[in-house]
Structure formats: structure tokens, C-alpha cells
Amino acid sequence: MKSIVVNIQDDNLVDKVLWLLDHFKNDGVEVVLKEDMEDLKLLKETRNDEKINFEDYLKNAN
């Protein structure tokens, strides 16, 4: 898989580029915004964390 990073300063142009890329989704192109990718990486890191019972969490919330 190849990854390409495109930096765009103009918000109007961002919408146009995303519109264009969306037309390639059926061909296997995946579009992920950098902001979303960073959130997904952080979320992935928490998958192996120990689970805490919600009641215990509430008890220690303060």
C-alpha cells in the first residue's frame, strides 16, 4: 500500500480535493484526514490497556 500526504491551506480547495478523491473509493482508495489518523493511532494504543469497571472509575473520578 502506498500513502500520500497532501497539505492544502485553502478550505474551499480541501472540499474539492476530497470530492475528487471520493470518486476513487470504489477502486480501493482510502481517504483519511491527518487529524483522524492521529486520533485513530491514539485509540489503537489504548486497546491493550487494562479495563476498569465503570463503578470503580466513578468512585475514583475525584
PDB file with SEQRES, HELIX, SHEET and CRYST1 records, atoms N, CA, C and O in Angstrom:
SEQRES   1 A   62  MET LYS SER ILE VAL VAL ASN ILE GLN ASP ASP ASN LEU          
SEQRES   2 A   62  VAL ASP LYS VAL LEU TRP LEU LEU ASP HIS PHE LYS ASN          
SEQRES   3 A   62  ASP GLY VAL GLU VAL VAL LEU LYS GLU ASP MET GLU ASP          
SEQRES   4 A   62  LEU LYS LEU LEU LYS GLU THR ARG ASN ASP GLU LYS ILE          
SEQRES   5 A   62  ASN PHE GLU ASP TYR LEU LYS ASN ALA ASN                      
HELIX    1 AA1 ASP A   11  ASP A   22  1                                  12    
HELIX    2 AA2 LYS A   25  ASP A   27  5                                   3    
HELIX    3 AA3 LYS A   34  GLU A   45  1                                  12    
HELIX    4 AA4 PHE A   54  LYS A   59  1                                   6    
CRYST1    1.000    1.000    1.000  90.00  90.00  90.00 P 1           1          
ATOM      1  N   MET A   1       0.844  -1.169   0.000  1.00  0.00           N  
ATOM      2  CA  MET A   1       0.000   0.000   0.000  1.00  0.00           C  
ATOM      3  C   MET A   1       0.892   1.234   0.000  1.00  0.00           C  
ATOM      4  O   MET A   1       1.910   1.272   0.690  1.00  0.00           O  
ATOM      5  N   LYS A   2       0.521   2.203  -0.746  1.00  0.00           N  
ATOM      6  CA  LYS A   2       1.229   3.488  -0.804  1.00  0.00           C  
ATOM      7  C   LYS A   2       0.412   4.523  -0.059  1.00  0.00           C  
ATOM      8  O   LYS A   2      -0.818   4.487  -0.074  1.00  0.00           O  
ATOM      9  N   SER A   3       1.102   5.444   0.592  1.00  0.00           N  
ATOM     10  CA  SER A   3       0.438   6.550   1.277  1.00  0.00           C  
ATOM     11  C   SER A   3       0.927   7.860   0.688  1.00  0.00           C  
ATOM     12  O   SER A   3       2.101   8.010   0.350  1.00  0.00           O  
ATOM     13  N   ILE A   4       0.016   8.794   0.572  1.00  0.00           N  
ATOM     14  CA  ILE A   4       0.340  10.118   0.047  1.00  0.00           C  
ATOM     15  C   ILE A   4      -0.198  11.144   1.028  1.00  0.00           C  
ATOM     16  O   ILE A   4      -1.332  11.035   1.493  1.00  0.00           O  
ATOM     17  N   VAL A   5       0.614  12.135   1.338  1.00  0.00           N  
ATOM     18  CA  VAL A   5       0.184  13.227   2.200  1.00  0.00           C  
ATOM     19  C   VAL A   5       0.037  14.468   1.330  1.00  0.00           C  
ATOM     20  O   VAL A   5       0.952  14.832   0.590  1.00  0.00           O  
ATOM     21  N   VAL A   6      -1.112  15.109   1.425  1.00  0.00           N  
ATOM     22  CA  VAL A   6      -1.369  16.329   0.664  1.00  0.00           C  
ATOM     23  C   VAL A   6      -1.716  17.421   1.662  1.00  0.00           C  
ATOM     24  O   VAL A   6      -2.674  17.289   2.423  1.00  0.00           O  
ATOM     25  N   ASN A   7      -0.951  18.485   1.662  1.00  0.00           N  
ATOM     26  CA  ASN A   7      -1.223  19.628   2.539  1.00  0.00           C  
ATOM     27  C   ASN A   7      -1.907  20.719   1.734  1.00  0.00           C  
ATOM     28  O   ASN A   7      -1.389  21.163   0.709  1.00  0.00           O  
ATOM     29  N   ILE A   8      -3.077  21.151   2.203  1.00  0.00           N  
ATOM     30  CA  ILE A   8      -3.864  22.162   1.498  1.00  0.00           C  
ATOM     31  C   ILE A   8      -4.231  23.258   2.490  1.00  0.00           C  
ATOM     32  O   ILE A   8      -4.761  22.981   3.566  1.00  0.00           O  
ATOM     33  N   GLN A   9      -3.946  24.497   2.124  1.00  0.00           N  
ATOM     34  CA  GLN A   9      -4.220  25.612   3.025  1.00  0.00           C  
ATOM     35  C   GLN A   9      -5.619  26.187   2.859  1.00  0.00           C  
ATOM     36  O   GLN A   9      -6.207  26.663   3.830  1.00  0.00           O  
ATOM     37  N   ASP A  10      -6.153  26.152   1.663  1.00  0.00           N  
ATOM     38  CA  ASP A  10      -7.449  26.751   1.362  1.00  0.00           C  
ATOM     39  C   ASP A  10      -8.569  25.746   1.637  1.00  0.00           C  
ATOM     40  O   ASP A  10      -8.624  24.685   1.015  1.00  0.00           O  
ATOM     41  N   ASP A  11      -9.463  26.086   2.576  1.00  0.00           N  
ATOM     42  CA  ASP A  11     -10.563  25.182   2.938  1.00  0.00           C  
ATOM     43  C   ASP A  11     -11.464  24.852   1.754  1.00  0.00           C  
ATOM     44  O   ASP A  11     -11.973  23.735   1.660  1.00  0.00           O  
ATOM     45  N   ASN A  12     -11.668  25.804   0.851  1.00  0.00           N  
ATOM     46  CA  ASN A  12     -12.504  25.538  -0.325  1.00  0.00           C  
ATOM     47  C   ASN A  12     -11.849  24.504  -1.230  1.00  0.00           C  
ATOM     48  O   ASN A  12     -12.531  23.667  -1.823  1.00  0.00           O  
ATOM     49  N   LEU A  13     -10.545  24.564  -1.334  1.00  0.00           N  
ATOM     50  CA  LEU A  13      -9.830  23.604  -2.156  1.00  0.00           C  
ATOM     51  C   LEU A  13      -9.830  22.219  -1.507  1.00  0.00           C  
ATOM     52  O   LEU A  13      -9.843  21.208  -2.209  1.00  0.00           O  
ATOM     53  N   VAL A  14      -9.814  22.167  -0.179  1.00  0.00           N  
ATOM     54  CA  VAL A  14      -9.882  20.887   0.536  1.00  0.00           C  
ATOM     55  C   VAL A  14     -11.145  20.137   0.133  1.00  0.00           C  
ATOM     56  O   VAL A  14     -11.097  18.942  -0.159  1.00  0.00           O  
ATOM     57  N   ASP A  15     -12.257  20.830   0.117  1.00  0.00           N  
ATOM     58  CA  ASP A  15     -13.532  20.198  -0.254  1.00  0.00           C  
ATOM     59  C   ASP A  15     -13.477  19.653  -1.683  1.00  0.00           C  
ATOM     60  O   ASP A  15     -13.989  18.567  -1.955  1.00  0.00           O  
ATOM     61  N   LYS A  16     -12.864  20.400  -2.587  1.00  0.00           N  
ATOM     62  CA  LYS A  16     -12.779  19.957  -3.982  1.00  0.00           C  
ATOM     63  C   LYS A  16     -11.886  18.728  -4.118  1.00  0.00           C  
ATOM     64  O   LYS A  16     -12.217  17.795  -4.849  1.00  0.00           O  
ATOM     65  N   VAL A  17     -10.755  18.727  -3.414  1.00  0.00           N  
ATOM     66  CA  VAL A  17      -9.837  17.589  -3.493  1.00  0.00           C  
ATOM     67  C   VAL A  17     -10.488  16.349  -2.885  1.00  0.00           C  
ATOM     68  O   VAL A  17     -10.372  15.257  -3.443  1.00  0.00           O  
ATOM     69  N   LEU A  18     -11.167  16.502  -1.755  1.00  0.00           N  
ATOM     70  CA  LEU A  18     -11.856  15.368  -1.147  1.00  0.00           C  
ATOM     71  C   LEU A  18     -12.951  14.839  -2.057  1.00  0.00           C  
ATOM     72  O   LEU A  18     -13.148  13.628  -2.154  1.00  0.00           O  
ATOM     73  N   TRP A  19     -13.659  15.733  -2.720  1.00  0.00           N  
ATOM     74  CA  TRP A  19     -14.704  15.324  -3.657  1.00  0.00           C  
ATOM     75  C   TRP A  19     -14.082  14.478  -4.761  1.00  0.00           C  
ATOM     76  O   TRP A  19     -14.625  13.435  -5.127  1.00  0.00           O  
ATOM     77  N   LEU A  20     -12.945  14.923  -5.293  1.00  0.00           N  
ATOM     78  CA  LEU A  20     -12.276  14.189  -6.361  1.00  0.00           C  
ATOM     79  C   LEU A  20     -11.811  12.814  -5.876  1.00  0.00           C  
ATOM     80  O   LEU A  20     -12.026  11.811  -6.557  1.00  0.00           O  
ATOM     81  N   LEU A  21     -11.180  12.764  -4.709  1.00  0.00           N  
ATOM     82  CA  LEU A  21     -10.671  11.501  -4.181  1.00  0.00           C  
ATOM     83  C   LEU A  21     -11.786  10.516  -3.861  1.00  0.00           C  
ATOM     84  O   LEU A  21     -11.601   9.306  -3.991  1.00  0.00           O  
ATOM     85  N   ASP A  22     -12.933  11.018  -3.447  1.00  0.00           N  
ATOM     86  CA  ASP A  22     -14.076  10.149  -3.145  1.00  0.00           C  
ATOM     87  C   ASP A  22     -14.487   9.326  -4.361  1.00  0.00           C  
ATOM     88  O   ASP A  22     -15.034   8.233  -4.214  1.00  0.00           O  
ATOM     89  N   HIS A  23     -14.230   9.836  -5.548  1.00  0.00           N  
ATOM     90  CA  HIS A  23     -14.594   9.116  -6.768  1.00  0.00           C  
ATOM     91  C   HIS A  23     -13.718   7.886  -6.999  1.00  0.00           C  
ATOM     92  O   HIS A  23     -14.040   7.053  -7.847  1.00  0.00           O  
ATOM     93  N   PHE A  24     -12.628   7.762  -6.264  1.00  0.00           N  
ATOM     94  CA  PHE A  24     -11.731   6.618  -6.411  1.00  0.00           C  
ATOM     95  C   PHE A  24     -11.903   5.574  -5.301  1.00  0.00           C  
ATOM     96  O   PHE A  24     -11.164   4.590  -5.262  1.00  0.00           O  
ATOM     97  N   LYS A  25     -12.857   5.777  -4.412  1.00  0.00           N  
ATOM     98  CA  LYS A  25     -13.057   4.838  -3.305  1.00  0.00           C  
ATOM     99  C   LYS A  25     -13.399   3.437  -3.795  1.00  0.00           C  
ATOM    100  O   LYS A  25     -12.946   2.453  -3.209  1.00  0.00           O  
ATOM    101  N   ASN A  26     -14.184   3.331  -4.849  1.00  0.00           N  
ATOM    102  CA  ASN A  26     -14.546   2.010  -5.379  1.00  0.00           C  
ATOM    103  C   ASN A  26     -13.342   1.294  -5.987  1.00  0.00           C  
ATOM    104  O   ASN A  26     -13.376   0.080  -6.189  1.00  0.00           O  
ATOM    105  N   ASP A  27     -12.284   2.043  -6.277  1.00  0.00           N  
ATOM    106  CA  ASP A  27     -11.066   1.457  -6.833  1.00  0.00           C  
ATOM    107  C   ASP A  27     -10.056   1.108  -5.746  1.00  0.00           C  
ATOM    108  O   ASP A  27      -8.950   0.662  -6.049  1.00  0.00           O  
ATOM    109  N   GLY A  28     -10.428   1.306  -4.482  1.00  0.00           N  
ATOM    110  CA  GLY A  28      -9.551   0.929  -3.379  1.00  0.00           C  
ATOM    111  C   GLY A  28      -8.836   2.075  -2.707  1.00  0.00           C  
ATOM    112  O   GLY A  28      -7.991   1.845  -1.842  1.00  0.00           O  
ATOM    113  N   VAL A  29      -9.151   3.312  -3.079  1.00  0.00           N  
ATOM    114  CA  VAL A  29      -8.512   4.461  -2.436  1.00  0.00           C  
ATOM    115  C   VAL A  29      -9.202   4.720  -1.103  1.00  0.00           C  
ATOM    116  O   VAL A  29     -10.428   4.807  -1.030  1.00  0.00           O  
ATOM    117  N   GLU A  30      -8.405   4.841  -0.058  1.00  0.00           N  
ATOM    118  CA  GLU A  30      -8.923   5.165   1.274  1.00  0.00           C  
ATOM    119  C   GLU A  30      -8.457   6.572   1.616  1.00  0.00           C  
ATOM    120  O   GLU A  30      -7.264   6.868   1.552  1.00  0.00           O  
ATOM    121  N   VAL A  31      -9.387   7.433   1.975  1.00  0.00           N  
ATOM    122  CA  VAL A  31      -9.068   8.812   2.324  1.00  0.00           C  
ATOM    123  C   VAL A  31      -9.214   8.962   3.826  1.00  0.00           C  
ATOM    124  O   VAL A  31     -10.291   8.743   4.381  1.00  0.00           O  
ATOM    125  N   VAL A  32      -8.111   9.343   4.489  1.00  0.00           N  
ATOM    126  CA  VAL A  32      -8.123   9.550   5.930  1.00  0.00           C  
ATOM    127  C   VAL A  32      -7.481  10.907   6.203  1.00  0.00           C  
ATOM    128  O   VAL A  32      -6.347  11.158   5.797  1.00  0.00           O  
ATOM    129  N   LEU A  33      -8.206  11.769   6.886  1.00  0.00           N  
ATOM    130  CA  LEU A  33      -7.634  13.060   7.245  1.00  0.00           C  
ATOM    131  C   LEU A  33      -6.567  12.859   8.311  1.00  0.00           C  
ATOM    132  O   LEU A  33      -6.687  11.976   9.160  1.00  0.00           O  
ATOM    133  N   LYS A  34      -5.533  13.672   8.267  1.00  0.00           N  
ATOM    134  CA  LYS A  34      -4.419  13.542   9.215  1.00  0.00           C  
ATOM    135  C   LYS A  34      -4.918  13.626  10.654  1.00  0.00           C  
ATOM    136  O   LYS A  34      -4.457  12.881  11.519  1.00  0.00           O  
ATOM    137  N   GLU A  35      -5.851  14.524  10.906  1.00  0.00           N  
ATOM    138  CA  GLU A  35      -6.392  14.671  12.250  1.00  0.00           C  
ATOM    139  C   GLU A  35      -7.059  13.375  12.704  1.00  0.00           C  
ATOM    140  O   GLU A  35      -6.896  12.959  13.851  1.00  0.00           O  
ATOM    141  N   ASP A  36      -7.806  12.742  11.810  1.00  0.00           N  
ATOM    142  CA  ASP A  36      -8.468  11.487  12.140  1.00  0.00           C  
ATOM    143  C   ASP A  36      -7.455  10.369  12.348  1.00  0.00           C  
ATOM    144  O   ASP A  36      -7.641   9.519  13.219  1.00  0.00           O  
ATOM    145  N   MET A  37      -6.393  10.363  11.563  1.00  0.00           N  
ATOM    146  CA  MET A  37      -5.373   9.330  11.672  1.00  0.00           C  
ATOM    147  C   MET A  37      -4.690   9.397  13.035  1.00  0.00           C  
ATOM    148  O   MET A  37      -4.441   8.365  13.657  1.00  0.00           O  
ATOM    149  N   GLU A  38      -4.389  10.599  13.495  1.00  0.00           N  
ATOM    150  CA  GLU A  38      -3.752  10.746  14.806  1.00  0.00           C  
ATOM    151  C   GLU A  38      -4.679  10.267  15.919  1.00  0.00           C  
ATOM    152  O   GLU A  38      -4.227   9.641  16.877  1.00  0.00           O  
ATOM    153  N   ASP A  39      -5.972  10.559  15.795  1.00  0.00           N  
ATOM    154  CA  ASP A  39      -6.947  10.081  16.779  1.00  0.00           C  
ATOM    155  C   ASP A  39      -7.021   8.558  16.767  1.00  0.00           C  
ATOM    156  O   ASP A  39      -7.095   7.933  17.825  1.00  0.00           O  
ATOM    157  N   LEU A  40      -7.002   7.959  15.580  1.00  0.00           N  
ATOM    158  CA  LEU A  40      -7.063   6.510  15.469  1.00  0.00           C  
ATOM    159  C   LEU A  40      -5.824   5.852  16.072  1.00  0.00           C  
ATOM    160  O   LEU A  40      -5.926   4.800  16.702  1.00  0.00           O  
ATOM    161  N   LYS A  41      -4.665   6.461  15.882  1.00  0.00           N  
ATOM    162  CA  LYS A  41      -3.428   5.916  16.464  1.00  0.00           C  
ATOM    163  C   LYS A  41      -3.499   5.945  17.986  1.00  0.00           C  
ATOM    164  O   LYS A  41      -3.109   4.982  18.647  1.00  0.00           O  
ATOM    165  N   LEU A  42      -3.996   7.052  18.546  1.00  0.00           N  
ATOM    166  CA  LEU A  42      -4.130   7.151  19.999  1.00  0.00           C  
ATOM    167  C   LEU A  42      -5.127   6.127  20.521  1.00  0.00           C  
ATOM    168  O   LEU A  42      -4.906   5.511  21.564  1.00  0.00           O  
ATOM    169  N   LEU A  43      -6.213   5.950  19.803  1.00  0.00           N  
ATOM    170  CA  LEU A  43      -7.224   4.976  20.208  1.00  0.00           C  
ATOM    171  C   LEU A  43      -6.665   3.561  20.153  1.00  0.00           C  
ATOM    172  O   LEU A  43      -6.929   2.753  21.044  1.00  0.00           O  
ATOM    173  N   LYS A  44      -5.895   3.258  19.113  1.00  0.00           N  
ATOM    174  CA  LYS A  44      -5.304   1.936  18.972  1.00  0.00           C  
ATOM    175  C   LYS A  44      -4.370   1.622  20.134  1.00  0.00           C  
ATOM    176  O   LYS A  44      -4.318   0.483  20.599  1.00  0.00           O  
ATOM    177  N   GLU A  45      -3.638   2.620  20.603  1.00  0.00           N  
ATOM    178  CA  GLU A  45      -2.709   2.423  21.715  1.00  0.00           C  
ATOM    179  C   GLU A  45      -3.427   2.023  22.993  1.00  0.00           C  
ATOM    180  O   GLU A  45      -2.832   1.373  23.853  1.00  0.00           O  
ATOM    181  N   THR A  46      -4.691   2.396  23.135  1.00  0.00           N  
ATOM    182  CA  THR A  46      -5.441   2.096  24.360  1.00  0.00           C  
ATOM    183  C   THR A  46      -6.087   0.721  24.332  1.00  0.00           C  
ATOM    184  O   THR A  46      -6.604   0.276  25.357  1.00  0.00           O  
ATOM    185  N   ARG A  47      -6.077   0.037  23.207  1.00  0.00           N  
ATOM    186  CA  ARG A  47      -6.762  -1.255  23.095  1.00  0.00           C  
ATOM    187  C   ARG A  47      -6.226  -2.298  24.052  1.00  0.00           C  
ATOM    188  O   ARG A  47      -6.993  -3.138  24.523  1.00  0.00           O  
ATOM    189  N   ASN A  48      -4.961  -2.278  24.352  1.00  0.00           N  
ATOM    190  CA  ASN A  48      -4.374  -3.284  25.227  1.00  0.00           C  
ATOM    191  C   ASN A  48      -4.338  -2.834  26.690  1.00  0.00           C  
ATOM    192  O   ASN A  48      -3.831  -3.552  27.551  1.00  0.00           O  
ATOM    193  N   ASP A  49      -4.871  -1.657  26.961  1.00  0.00           N  
ATOM    194  CA  ASP A  49      -4.891  -1.165  28.332  1.00  0.00           C  
ATOM    195  C   ASP A  49      -5.820  -2.017  29.190  1.00  0.00           C  
ATOM    196  O   ASP A  49      -6.771  -2.626  28.701  1.00  0.00           O  
ATOM    197  N   GLU A  50      -5.519  -2.037  30.467  1.00  0.00           N  
ATOM    198  CA  GLU A  50      -6.362  -2.756  31.420  1.00  0.00           C  
ATOM    199  C   GLU A  50      -7.725  -2.084  31.476  1.00  0.00           C  
ATOM    200  O   GLU A  50      -7.822  -0.857  31.474  1.00  0.00           O  
ATOM    201  N   LYS A  51      -8.766  -2.885  31.527  1.00  0.00           N  
ATOM    202  CA  LYS A  51     -10.122  -2.338  31.607  1.00  0.00           C  
ATOM    203  C   LYS A  51     -10.464  -2.034  33.063  1.00  0.00           C  
ATOM    204  O   LYS A  51     -10.092  -2.775  33.973  1.00  0.00           O  
ATOM    205  N   ILE A  52     -11.170  -0.943  33.259  1.00  0.00           N  
ATOM    206  CA  ILE A  52     -11.575  -0.513  34.590  1.00  0.00           C  
ATOM    207  C   ILE A  52     -13.097  -0.547  34.661  1.00  0.00           C  
ATOM    208  O   ILE A  52     -13.776  -0.013  33.784  1.00  0.00           O  
ATOM    209  N   ASN A  53     -13.620  -1.163  35.683  1.00  0.00           N  
ATOM    210  CA  ASN A  53     -15.052  -1.198  35.913  1.00  0.00           C  
ATOM    211  C   ASN A  53     -15.563   0.235  36.023  1.00  0.00           C  
ATOM    212  O   ASN A  53     -14.936   1.071  36.673  1.00  0.00           O  
ATOM    213  N   PHE A  54     -16.693   0.519  35.395  1.00  0.00           N  
ATOM    214  CA  PHE A  54     -17.228   1.878  35.381  1.00  0.00           C  
ATOM    215  C   PHE A  54     -17.541   2.384  36.785  1.00  0.00           C  
ATOM    216  O   PHE A  54     -17.317   3.557  37.085  1.00  0.00           O  
ATOM    217  N   GLU A  55     -18.058   1.512  37.646  1.00  0.00           N  
ATOM    218  CA  GLU A  55     -18.347   1.916  39.026  1.00  0.00           C  
ATOM    219  C   GLU A  55     -17.066   2.329  39.764  1.00  0.00           C  
ATOM    220  O   GLU A  55     -17.063   3.301  40.518  1.00  0.00           O  
ATOM    221  N   ASP A  56     -15.983   1.583  39.540  1.00  0.00           N  
ATOM    222  CA  ASP A  56     -14.701   1.941  40.147  1.00  0.00           C  
ATOM    223  C   ASP A  56     -14.188   3.269  39.595  1.00  0.00           C  
ATOM    224  O   ASP A  56     -13.605   4.076  40.319  1.00  0.00           O  
ATOM    225  N   TYR A  57     -14.411   3.476  38.321  1.00  0.00           N  
ATOM    226  CA  TYR A  57     -13.997   4.720  37.700  1.00  0.00           C  
ATOM    227  C   TYR A  57     -14.719   5.893  38.361  1.00  0.00           C  
ATOM    228  O   TYR A  57     -14.102   6.909  38.682  1.00  0.00           O  
ATOM    229  N   LEU A  58     -16.029   5.746  38.564  1.00  0.00           N  
ATOM    230  CA  LEU A  58     -16.811   6.813  39.178  1.00  0.00           C  
ATOM    231  C   LEU A  58     -16.365   7.077  40.623  1.00  0.00           C  
ATOM    232  O   LEU A  58     -16.357   8.223  41.072  1.00  0.00           O  
ATOM    233  N   LYS A  59     -16.005   6.044  41.327  1.00  0.00           N  
ATOM    234  CA  LYS A  59     -15.558   6.205  42.712  1.00  0.00           C  
ATOM    235  C   LYS A  59     -14.262   7.013  42.773  1.00  0.00           C  
ATOM    236  O   LYS A  59     -14.060   7.792  43.704  1.00  0.00           O  
ATOM    237  N   ASN A  60     -13.389   6.832  41.790  1.00  0.00           N  
ATOM    238  CA  ASN A  60     -12.097   7.500  41.780  1.00  0.00           C  
ATOM    239  C   ASN A  60     -12.033   8.719  40.883  1.00  0.00           C  
ATOM    240  O   ASN A  60     -10.950   9.250  40.634  1.00  0.00           O  
ATOM    241  N   ALA A  61     -13.170   9.167  40.399  1.00  0.00           N  
ATOM    242  CA  ALA A  61     -13.202  10.275  39.456  1.00  0.00           C  
ATOM    243  C   ALA A  61     -12.703  11.577  40.076  1.00  0.00           C  
ATOM    244  O   ALA A  61     -12.186  12.443  39.370  1.00  0.00           O  
ATOM    245  N   ASN A  62     -12.853  11.716  41.372  1.00  0.00           N  
ATOM    246  CA  ASN A  62     -12.421  12.962  42.022  1.00  0.00           C  
ATOM    247  C   ASN A  62     -11.050  12.769  42.510  1.00  0.00           C  
ATOM    248  O   ASN A  62     -10.468  13.683  43.095  1.00  0.00           O  
TER     249      ASN A  62                                                      
END                                                                             
